[in-house]
Amino acid sequence: MKKSSDPRPTRSRGSLREQWRHAWHNCLQDLLLQPVATFLTVLVIAIALTLPGVCYLGWKNASLAADQWYPEPEITVYLQKTLTDPQAQAVADQLRQLPGASKLTYLSRADSLNEFRQWSGFSDALDMLNDNPLPAVAIIRPQGEFASEPGLSTLRDKLAAQQGVSEAKLDNTWLDRLTALTELVAQAALWMATLMLCAVFLIIGNSVRLNIFNRRDSIEVMKLIGATDGFILRPFLYGGALLGLAGGLLAWLLDSIIIWRLQLQVDKVMQVFGTSFTLRGPGLEEVLLLLIVSGMIGWCAAWLATVRHLREFAPK
């Protein structure tokens, strides 16, 4: 005779499904019972998340614009004046073999004088000179890891140490300014995000706390009949996560609208300068990160608020 199967796993799965259904039902009921209050809470959360999002998108687009418009960094290497043209060419060929210096433009002493003559406007004065005062020059556009700090400074020092080189000059003033500006925007976005995430945490926690007090009588009844804290806690956790997710979705929508409106103004400015630039909105990975973070904040805020106040409720 076959043994009957144990019904406990089936009852357990059915019980979990029933608890899950009950939790979602209570969660949605609490949110829809006061639709105006729920919408205002979601709107405040969205605004709080939009502010750091706009700062981040500003930093992101500033970096993209810099990559598009700012020139590549250059290192100007002045060769010794005592070198003959063949010797200077040989030194330039040696410099080209260094890592990161393959993109090299060589100007002989005569080329340097002609270029200076063209843009300086002192052609007549230069004709009066007996000797060419300008050295041969090698202009290098660093490649790979040497195209940004600290590789730029390292490459400049290597070039300056080569035989036949008089001086290696790195004109990175624009790069320093750009780096300082982008770091400033990044720090502002970071601090803004930290403060706004704390605000979202407090907003969701306060909203859940109000729901707990509104349902105080039912919570005490559930405790009286033996409901576990986990069973009571679950609807509030779902509600907090839903508030966070809804706020994150609305924040993404607001960020996209702001970028779209700013693009119209950017297009007008770009027409004046005769160029074009397309603002980048939040990408898929960034949107997913926003939703995950906002949902986790909602869950954690709801858990903290609920656990704290459940301890104060005792069945009468």
C-alpha contacts under 8 A as a table, 3 or more apart, distances in Angstrom:
res1	aa1	res2	aa2	distance
6	D	9	P	7.08
7	P	10	T	5.43
7	P	11	R	6.30
8	R	11	R	5.05
8	R	12	S	5.96
9	P	12	S	4.89
9	P	13	R	6.13
10	T	13	R	5.20
10	T	14	G	6.08
11	R	14	G	4.99
11	R	15	S	5.87
12	S	15	S	4.99
12	S	16	L	6.18
13	R	16	L	5.14
13	R	17	R	6.23
14	G	17	R	5.12
14	G	18	E	6.12
15	S	18	E	5.04
15	S	19	Q	6.10
16	L	19	Q	5.05
16	L	20	W	6.03
17	R	20	W	5.02
17	R	21	R	6.07
18	E	21	R	5.03
18	E	22	H	5.97
19	Q	22	H	5.02
19	Q	23	A	6.01
19	Q	231	F	7.23
20	W	23	A	5.14
20	W	24	W	6.29
21	R	24	W	5.29
21	R	25	H	6.06
22	H	25	H	5.07
22	H	26	N	6.17
23	A	26	N	5.28
23	A	27	C	6.00
23	A	231	F	7.80
23	A	234	R	5.91
23	A	235	P	4.45
23	A	238	Y	7.65
24	W	27	C	4.91
24	W	28	L	6.06
24	W	235	P	6.16
24	W	238	Y	7.04
25	H	28	L	5.42
25	H	29	Q	6.00
26	N	29	Q	4.96
26	N	30	D	6.11
26	N	235	P	6.01
27	C	30	D	5.34
27	C	31	L	6.44
27	C	235	P	4.82
27	C	236	F	6.47
27	C	238	Y	6.37
27	C	239	G	5.29
28	L	31	L	5.08
28	L	32	L	5.97
28	L	239	G	7.32
29	Q	32	L	5.24
29	Q	33	L	5.74
30	D	33	L	5.26
30	D	34	Q	7.23
30	D	211	N	7.31
31	L	34	Q	6.17
31	L	35	P	6.51
31	L	38	T	5.97
31	L	239	G	7.32
32	L	35	P	4.99
32	L	38	T	7.43
34	Q	37	A	5.51
34	Q	38	T	6.16
35	P	38	T	5.01
35	P	39	F	5.98
36	V	39	F	5.13
36	V	40	L	6.15
37	A	40	L	5.16
37	A	41	T	6.15
38	T	41	T	5.11
38	T	42	V	6.23
39	F	42	V	5.08
39	F	43	L	6.03
40	L	43	L	4.93
40	L	44	V	6.15
41	T	44	V	5.24
41	T	45	I	6.25
41	T	203	I	7.45
41	T	204	I	7.85
41	T	207	S	7.64
41	T	243	L	7.75
42	V	45	I	5.07
42	V	46	A	6.07
42	V	243	L	6.05
42	V	244	G	7.60
42	V	246	A	6.30
42	V	247	G	4.87
42	V	250	L	7.88
43	L	46	A	4.99
43	L	47	I	6.19
43	L	247	G	6.52
43	L	250	L	7.41
44	V	47	I	5.17
44	V	48	A	6.18
44	V	247	G	7.82
45	I	48	A	5.11
45	I	49	L	6.24
45	I	200	V	5.62
45	I	203	I	7.24
45	I	244	G	7.33
45	I	247	G	5.12
45	I	248	G	7.66
45	I	251	A	7.97
46	A	49	L	5.09
46	A	50	T	5.93
46	A	246	A	7.96
46	A	247	G	4.37
46	A	248	G	6.00
46	A	249	L	7.70
46	A	250	L	5.51
46	A	251	A	4.39
46	A	254	L	7.96
47	I	50	T	4.92
47	I	51	L	6.50
47	I	251	A	6.44
48	A	51	L	5.86
48	A	52	P	7.64
48	A	196	M	5.29
48	A	197	L	7.44
48	A	199	A	7.12
48	A	200	V	6.67
49	L	52	P	6.04
49	L	53	G	6.33
49	L	193	A	7.51
49	L	196	M	6.35
49	L	197	L	7.13
49	L	200	V	7.72
49	L	247	G	7.62
49	L	248	G	6.92
49	L	251	A	5.86
50	T	53	G	4.87
50	T	54	V	6.05
50	T	251	A	5.02
50	T	252	W	7.32
50	T	254	L	6.73
50	T	255	D	6.14
51	L	54	V	5.30
51	L	55	C	6.48
51	L	192	M	7.26
51	L	193	A	7.70
51	L	196	M	7.73
52	P	55	C	4.98
52	P	56	Y	6.10
52	P	189	A	5.45
52	P	190	L	7.48
52	P	192	M	5.31
52	P	193	A	4.74
52	P	196	M	7.21
53	G	56	Y	5.08
53	G	57	L	6.15
53	G	189	A	7.78
53	G	193	A	7.72
53	G	255	D	6.80
54	V	57	L	5.07
54	V	58	G	6.03
54	V	255	D	6.39
55	C	58	G	5.00
55	C	59	W	6.33
55	C	185	V	7.13
55	C	186	A	7.77
55	C	188	A	7.29
55	C	189	A	4.95
55	C	192	M	7.94
56	Y	59	W	5.14
56	Y	60	K	6.11
56	Y	185	V	7.94
56	Y	186	A	7.00
56	Y	189	A	5.58
57	L	60	K	4.86
57	L	61	N	6.03
57	L	280	R	7.42
57	L	281	G	6.74
57	L	282	P	7.23
58	G	61	N	5.31
58	G	62	A	5.99
58	G	185	V	7.67
59	W	62	A	5.07
59	W	63	S	6.21
59	W	182	T	6.31
59	W	185	V	5.74
59	W	186	A	6.11
59	W	189	A	7.98
60	K	63	S	5.34
60	K	64	L	6.40
60	K	280	R	7.77
61	N	64	L	4.93
61	N	65	A	5.99
61	N	279	L	6.19
61	N	280	R	6.33
62	A	65	A	5.08
62	A	66	A	6.12
62	A	182	T	7.21
63	S	66	A	5.10
63	S	67	D	6.30
63	S	182	T	7.00
64	L	67	D	5.16
64	L	68	Q	6.30
65	A	68	Q	5.04
65	A	69	W	6.06
65	A	70	Y	7.98
65	A	277	F	7.41
66	A	69	W	5.35
66	A	70	Y	5.28
66	A	178	L	7.69
67	D	70	Y	6.03
72	E	141	R	6.78
72	E	147	A	7.94
73	P	141	R	6.18
73	P	142	P	7.08
73	P	147	A	6.90
73	P	170	L	7.95
73	P	171	D	7.17
73	P	172	N	6.45
73	P	175	L	7.64
74	E	139	I	6.68
74	E	140	I	5.60
74	E	141	R	4.76
74	E	142	P	6.79
74	E	170	L	6.45
74	E	171	D	6.53
74	E	172	N	7.78
75	I	139	I	5.91
75	I	140	I	5.16
75	I	141	R	6.50
75	I	142	P	7.58
75	I	156	R	6.80
75	I	168	A	6.67
75	I	169	K	5.67
75	I	170	L	4.65
75	I	171	D	6.69
76	T	137	V	6.91
76	T	138	A	6.02
76	T	139	I	4.70
76	T	140	I	6.38
76	T	168	A	5.72
76	T	169	K	5.17
76	T	170	L	6.45
76	T	171	D	7.99
77	V	137	V	5.67
77	V	138	A	5.02
77	V	139	I	6.21
77	V	140	I	7.69
77	V	159	L	7.36
77	V	160	A	7.52
77	V	165	V	6.95
77	V	166	S	7.63
77	V	167	E	5.88
77	V	168	A	4.33
77	V	169	K	6.31
78	Y	135	P	6.33
78	Y	136	A	6.25
78	Y	137	V	4.83
78	Y	138	A	6.63
78	Y	165	V	6.14
78	Y	166	S	5.53
78	Y	167	E	5.19
78	Y	168	A	6.20
79	L	83	L	7.66
79	L	88	A	6.93
79	L	135	P	6.00
79	L	136	A	5.45
79	L	137	V	5.97
79	L	138	A	7.66
79	L	164	G	5.92
79	L	165	V	4.44
79	L	166	S	5.09
79	L	167	E	7.01
80	Q	83	L	5.86
80	Q	135	P	6.47
80	Q	136	A	7.49
80	Q	164	G	5.67
80	Q	165	V	5.68
80	Q	166	S	5.01
81	K	84	T	7.94
81	K	134	L	7.54
81	K	135	P	5.07
81	K	136	A	7.17
83	L	86	P	7.98
83	L	87	Q	5.61
83	L	88	A	5.67
83	L	164	G	7.47
84	T	87	Q	5.13
84	T	88	A	6.02
85	D	88	A	5.06
85	D	89	Q	6.09
85	D	108	S	6.71
85	D	109	R	7.71
86	P	89	Q	5.06
86	P	90	A	6.17
87	Q	90	A	5.03
87	Q	91	V	6.29
88	A	91	V	5.07
88	A	92	A	6.24
88	A	108	S	7.58
88	A	136	A	6.86
88	A	164	G	7.63
89	Q	92	A	5.04
89	Q	93	D	6.23
89	Q	106	Y	7.65
89	Q	108	S	7.82
90	A	93	D	5.05
90	A	94	Q	6.33
91	V	94	Q	5.05
91	V	95	L	6.26
91	V	163	Q	7.67
91	V	164	G	6.51
91	V	165	V	8.00
92	A	95	L	5.03
92	A	96	R	6.25
92	A	106	Y	6.73
92	A	138	A	6.47
93	D	96	R	5.10
93	D	97	Q	6.75
94	Q	97	Q	5.36
94	Q	98	L	7.21
95	L	98	L	5.52
95	L	101	A	6.75
95	L	159	L	7.01
95	L	162	Q	7.83
96	R	101	A	5.23
96	R	102	S	4.76
96	R	103	K	7.21
96	R	104	L	6.23
97	Q	101	A	6.82
97	Q	102	S	6.36
98	L	101	A	5.50
98	L	102	S	7.06
99	P	102	S	7.12
100	G	103	K	7.78
100	G	142	P	5.15
100	G	143	Q	4.64
100	G	144	G	6.30
100	G	145	E	7.48
100	G	146	F	5.80
100	G	147	A	7.86
100	G	155	L	7.51
101	A	104	L	6.32
101	A	140	I	6.00
101	A	141	R	6.78
101	A	142	P	5.48
101	A	143	Q	6.65
102	S	140	I	7.74
102	S	142	P	7.71
102	S	143	Q	7.50
103	K	140	I	5.87
103	K	141	R	5.61
103	K	142	P	6.91
103	K	143	Q	7.36
104	L	138	A	6.50
104	L	139	I	5.65
104	L	140	I	4.49
104	L	141	R	6.56
105	T	138	A	5.64
105	T	139	I	5.07
105	T	140	I	6.40
106	Y	136	A	7.70
106	Y	137	V	6.01
106	Y	138	A	4.53
106	Y	139	I	6.41
107	L	110	A	7.76
107	L	111	D	5.33
107	L	112	S	5.87
107	L	136	A	5.71
107	L	137	V	5.08
107	L	138	A	6.15
108	S	111	D	5.02
108	S	112	S	6.13
108	S	135	P	7.47
108	S	136	A	4.48
108	S	137	V	6.44
109	R	112	S	5.10
109	R	113	L	6.25
109	R	132	N	7.29
109	R	134	L	5.95
109	R	135	P	5.15
109	R	136	A	4.34
109	R	137	V	7.40
110	A	113	L	5.11
110	A	114	N	6.22
110	A	132	N	7.64
110	A	136	A	7.89
111	D	114	N	5.13
111	D	115	E	6.13
111	D	136	A	7.95
112	S	115	E	5.22
112	S	116	F	6.11
112	S	134	L	6.54
112	S	135	P	7.28
112	S	136	A	6.62
112	S	137	V	7.15
113	L	116	F	5.10
113	L	117	R	6.00
113	L	132	N	7.10
113	L	134	L	6.35
114	N	117	R	4.95
114	N	118	Q	6.29
115	E	118	Q	5.21
115	E	119	W	6.65
116	F	119	W	5.63
116	F	120	S	5.66
117	R	120	S	5.53
117	R	121	G	6.23
117	R	122	F	6.14
117	R	123	S	5.24
117	R	126	L	7.41
118	Q	121	G	6.40
118	Q	123	S	7.52
120	S	123	S	7.65
122	F	125	A	5.31
122	F	126	L	6.16
123	S	126	L	5.21
123	S	127	D	6.32
124	D	127	D	5.17
124	D	128	M	6.79
125	A	128	M	5.38
125	A	129	L	7.18
126	L	129	L	5.44
127	D	130	N	7.91
129	L	132	N	7.09
141	R	147	A	7.62
142	P	146	F	5.46
142	P	147	A	4.85
142	P	152	L	7.20
142	P	155	L	7.99
143	Q	146	F	5.60
143	Q	147	A	5.17
144	G	147	A	5.72
145	E	148	S	6.58
145	E	151	G	6.02
146	F	149	E	7.14
146	F	150	P	7.45
146	F	151	G	4.01
146	F	152	L	5.02
146	F	154	T	7.71
146	F	155	L	6.61
147	A	151	G	6.53
147	A	152	L	5.96
148	S	151	G	5.67
148	S	152	L	5.54
149	E	152	L	5.18
149	E	153	S	6.63
150	P	153	S	5.62
150	P	154	T	6.42
151	G	154	T	5.00
151	G	155	L	6.08
152	L	155	L	5.25
152	L	156	R	6.17
152	L	170	L	7.86
153	S	156	R	5.04
153	S	157	D	6.24
153	S	170	L	7.69
154	T	157	D	5.28
154	T	158	K	6.37
155	L	158	K	5.06
155	L	159	L	6.17
156	R	159	L	5.13
156	R	160	A	6.15
156	R	168	A	6.02
156	R	169	K	7.13
156	R	170	L	6.79
157	D	160	A	5.11
157	D	161	A	6.29
157	D	168	A	7.50
158	K	161	A	5.25
158	K	162	Q	6.72
159	L	162	Q	5.45
159	L	165	V	7.42
159	L	168	A	6.37
160	A	165	V	6.00
160	A	166	S	7.07
160	A	167	E	5.61
160	A	168	A	5.02
161	A	165	V	7.18
162	Q	165	V	5.78
165	V	168	A	7.47
171	D	174	W	7.89
172	N	175	L	4.97
172	N	176	D	6.20
173	T	176	D	5.20
173	T	177	R	6.32
174	W	177	R	5.12
174	W	178	L	6.04
175	L	178	L	5.03
175	L	179	T	5.96
176	D	179	T	5.12
176	D	180	A	6.09
177	R	180	A	5.13
177	R	181	L	6.12
178	L	181	L	5.08
178	L	182	T	6.13
179	T	182	T	5.28
179	T	183	E	6.01
180	A	183	E	5.17
180	A	184	L	6.13
181	L	184	L	5.09
181	L	185	V	6.36
182	T	185	V	5.11
182	T	186	A	6.04
183	E	186	A	4.95
183	E	187	Q	6.04
184	L	187	Q	5.19
184	L	188	A	6.17
185	V	188	A	5.06
185	V	189	A	6.13
186	A	189	A	5.08
186	A	190	L	6.13
187	Q	190	L	4.98
187	Q	191	W	6.20
188	A	191	W	5.33
188	A	192	M	5.95
189	A	192	M	5.02
189	A	193	A	5.91
190	L	193	A	5.11
190	L	194	T	6.20
191	W	194	T	5.05
191	W	195	L	6.22
192	M	195	L	5.29
192	M	196	M	6.01
193	A	196	M	5.14
193	A	197	L	5.89
194	T	197	L	5.29
194	T	198	C	6.29
195	L	198	C	5.18
195	L	199	A	6.27
196	M	199	A	4.83
196	M	200	V	6.15
197	L	200	V	4.96
197	L	201	F	6.14
197	L	297	I	7.86
198	C	201	F	5.00
198	C	202	L	6.31
199	A	202	L	5.14
199	A	203	I	6.09
200	V	203	I	5.02
200	V	204	I	6.13
200	V	297	I	7.56
200	V	298	G	7.90
201	F	204	I	5.48
201	F	205	G	6.03
201	F	297	I	5.98
201	F	298	G	6.63
201	F	301	A	5.51
202	L	205	G	5.02
202	L	206	N	5.98
202	L	301	A	7.20
203	I	206	N	5.25
203	I	207	S	6.21
204	I	207	S	5.04
204	I	208	V	6.14
204	I	240	G	6.20
204	I	243	L	7.11
204	I	244	G	7.52
204	I	298	G	6.01
204	I	301	A	6.17
204	I	302	A	6.79
205	G	208	V	5.23
205	G	209	R	6.06
205	G	240	G	7.71
205	G	298	G	7.68
205	G	301	A	4.81
205	G	302	A	5.42
205	G	304	L	7.50
205	G	305	A	5.61
206	N	209	R	4.95
206	N	210	L	6.29
206	N	305	A	7.62
207	S	210	L	5.28
207	S	211	N	6.47
208	V	211	N	5.02
208	V	212	I	6.19
208	V	236	F	6.57
208	V	239	G	7.65
208	V	240	G	6.74
208	V	302	A	5.89
208	V	305	A	6.81
208	V	306	T	7.35
209	R	212	I	5.03
209	R	213	F	6.41
209	R	302	A	7.92
209	R	305	A	5.90
209	R	306	T	6.83
209	R	309	H	7.76
210	L	213	F	5.24
210	L	214	N	6.18
211	N	214	N	5.01
211	N	215	R	6.27
212	I	215	R	5.20
212	I	216	R	5.97
212	I	236	F	7.98
212	I	306	T	7.15
212	I	309	H	7.78
213	F	216	R	4.86
214	N	217	D	7.90
215	R	218	S	5.39
215	R	219	I	6.14
216	R	219	I	5.08
216	R	220	E	6.21
216	R	313	F	7.63
217	D	220	E	5.20
217	D	221	V	6.29
218	S	221	V	5.00
218	S	222	M	6.15
219	I	222	M	5.06
219	I	223	K	6.18
219	I	232	I	7.04
219	I	313	F	7.78
220	E	223	K	5.06
220	E	224	L	6.09
220	E	313	F	6.47
220	E	314	A	6.19
220	E	315	P	4.95
220	E	316	K	7.37
221	V	224	L	4.91
221	V	225	I	6.42
221	V	315	P	6.70
222	M	225	I	5.32
222	M	226	G	6.39
222	M	227	A	5.21
222	M	232	I	7.70
223	K	226	G	5.10
223	K	227	A	5.05
223	K	228	T	7.02
223	K	229	D	7.99
223	K	314	A	7.23
223	K	315	P	5.88
224	L	227	A	7.41
224	L	315	P	5.08
224	L	316	K	7.50
227	A	231	F	6.36
227	A	232	I	6.99
228	T	231	F	5.27
228	T	232	I	6.51
229	D	232	I	5.08
229	D	233	L	5.79
229	D	310	L	7.62
230	G	233	L	4.91
230	G	234	R	6.02
231	F	234	R	5.59
231	F	235	P	7.94
232	I	235	P	6.84
232	I	236	F	7.87
233	L	236	F	5.65
233	L	237	L	6.40
233	L	303	W	7.44
233	L	306	T	6.53
233	L	307	V	7.53
234	R	237	L	5.16
234	R	238	Y	6.33
235	P	238	Y	5.17
235	P	239	G	6.11
236	F	239	G	4.90
236	F	240	G	6.11
236	F	302	A	6.12
236	F	303	W	7.54
236	F	306	T	7.16
237	L	240	G	5.20
237	L	241	A	6.22
237	L	298	G	7.73
237	L	299	W	5.28
237	L	300	C	7.82
237	L	302	A	5.30
237	L	303	W	5.95
238	Y	241	A	5.15
238	Y	242	L	6.07
238	Y	299	W	6.98
239	G	242	L	5.08
239	G	243	L	6.19
239	G	299	W	7.97
239	G	302	A	7.72
240	G	243	L	5.15
240	G	244	G	6.28
240	G	295	G	7.68
240	G	298	G	4.39
240	G	299	W	5.16
240	G	300	C	7.96
240	G	301	A	7.00
240	G	302	A	5.15
241	A	244	G	5.09
241	A	245	L	6.11
241	A	294	S	7.68
241	A	295	G	4.63
241	A	296	M	6.54
241	A	297	I	7.38
241	A	298	G	4.43
241	A	299	W	4.61
241	A	302	A	7.80
242	L	245	L	5.04
242	L	246	A	5.94
242	L	295	G	6.80
242	L	298	G	7.31
243	L	246	A	5.19
243	L	247	G	6.05
243	L	295	G	7.59
243	L	298	G	6.48
244	G	247	G	5.12
244	G	248	G	6.09
244	G	291	L	7.68
244	G	294	S	4.70
244	G	295	G	4.60
244	G	296	M	7.53
244	G	297	I	6.74
244	G	298	G	4.77
244	G	299	W	7.84
245	L	248	G	4.98
245	L	249	L	6.18
245	L	291	L	5.59
245	L	292	I	7.67
245	L	294	S	5.78
245	L	295	G	4.89
245	L	298	G	7.82
246	A	249	L	5.15
246	A	250	L	6.21
247	G	250	L	5.16
247	G	251	A	6.00
247	G	294	S	7.40
248	G	251	A	4.98
248	G	252	W	6.19
248	G	290	L	6.17
248	G	291	L	5.33
248	G	294	S	5.83
248	G	295	G	7.84
249	L	252	W	5.14
249	L	253	L	6.36
249	L	291	L	6.91
250	L	253	L	4.98
250	L	254	L	6.18
251	A	254	L	5.01
251	A	255	D	6.07
252	W	255	D	5.09
252	W	256	S	6.17
252	W	282	P	7.53
252	W	287	V	6.84
253	L	256	S	5.15
253	L	257	I	6.24
254	L	257	I	5.07
254	L	258	I	6.16
255	D	258	I	5.15
255	D	259	I	6.22
255	D	281	G	7.40
255	D	282	P	7.68
256	S	259	I	5.16
256	S	260	W	6.11
256	S	281	G	6.07
256	S	282	P	7.30
257	I	260	W	5.02
257	I	261	R	6.16
258	I	261	R	5.17
258	I	262	L	6.07
259	I	262	L	5.07
259	I	263	Q	6.01
259	I	279	L	6.80
259	I	280	R	7.57
259	I	281	G	6.20
260	W	263	Q	5.14
260	W	264	L	6.86
261	R	264	L	5.50
261	R	265	Q	7.12
262	L	265	Q	5.22
262	L	266	V	6.13
263	Q	266	V	4.86
263	Q	267	D	6.03
263	Q	278	T	6.99
263	Q	279	L	6.21
264	L	267	D	5.29
264	L	268	K	6.69
265	Q	268	K	5.22
265	Q	269	V	6.46
266	V	269	V	5.10
266	V	270	M	6.04
266	V	277	F	7.49
267	D	270	M	5.06
267	D	271	Q	6.20
267	D	276	S	6.97
267	D	277	F	7.40
268	K	271	Q	5.23
268	K	272	V	6.73
269	V	272	V	5.30
269	V	273	F	6.69
270	M	273	F	5.10
270	M	274	G	5.90
270	M	275	T	5.21
270	M	276	S	5.30
270	M	277	F	7.02
271	Q	274	G	4.93
271	Q	275	T	6.27
271	Q	276	S	7.23
272	V	275	T	7.94
282	P	286	E	5.76
282	P	287	V	6.24
283	G	286	E	5.19
283	G	287	V	6.15
284	L	287	V	5.11
284	L	288	L	6.18
285	E	288	L	5.12
285	E	289	L	6.12
286	E	289	L	5.03
286	E	290	L	6.14
287	V	290	L	5.02
287	V	291	L	6.25
288	L	291	L	5.14
288	L	292	I	6.09
289	L	292	I	5.12
289	L	293	V	6.03
290	L	293	V	5.27
290	L	294	S	6.01
291	L	294	S	5.18
291	L	295	G	5.88
292	I	295	G	5.19
292	I	296	M	6.06
293	V	296	M	5.16
293	V	297	I	6.10
294	S	297	I	5.11
294	S	298	G	6.19
295	G	298	G	5.10
295	G	299	W	6.18
296	M	299	W	4.99
296	M	300	C	6.05
297	I	300	C	5.18
297	I	301	A	5.94
298	G	301	A	5.21
298	G	302	A	6.05
299	W	302	A	5.23
299	W	303	W	6.11
300	C	303	W	5.03
300	C	304	L	6.13
301	A	304	L	5.25
301	A	305	A	6.17
302	A	305	A	5.22
302	A	306	T	5.91
303	W	306	T	5.22
303	W	307	V	5.93
304	L	307	V	5.47
304	L	308	R	6.12
305	A	308	R	5.36
305	A	309	H	6.39
306	T	309	H	5.35
306	T	310	L	5.87
307	V	310	L	5.24
307	V	311	R	6.61
308	R	311	R	5.89
308	R	312	E	7.44
309	H	312	E	5.21
309	H	313	F	6.81
310	L	313	F	5.25
311	R	314	A	7.42
